[in-house]
């Protein structure tokens, strides 16, 4: 039951971040959130971190892609999205879960990485810092 709640929460998060202002390509930064059901960092921090990411993106500066690598089946939707965004090659070296990988939306160059275990306040400060460029 707990994993079903997590899957539904992740799906809802993905829907929220791919509608409205987020779908208009006005984002300055693409944030690939790499998660998995077996990831201890994700289990301990994902819900809180996702809420912090959402709360600190009211201006739509970030476009989020949830890369759930629990299984090949859960990864399929995000693999297609990552390819569409032109990040397939850029994501190859990034294997760790529990991490948010940040890329410049125009150049596709890596900006930085945020671990989900950061406090909500630190995630917010980092997001603000990186969008100012």
Buried (B, 14 or more C-beta within 10 A) or exposed (E): EEEEEBBEBBEEBBEBBBEEBBEEEEBBBBBBBBBBBEBEBBBEBBBBBBBBBBEBBEEBBBBBBBBBBBEEEBBEBBBEBBEEBEBEEBBEEBEEBBBBBBBBBEEEEBBEBBBBBBEBEEBBEBBEEBBEE
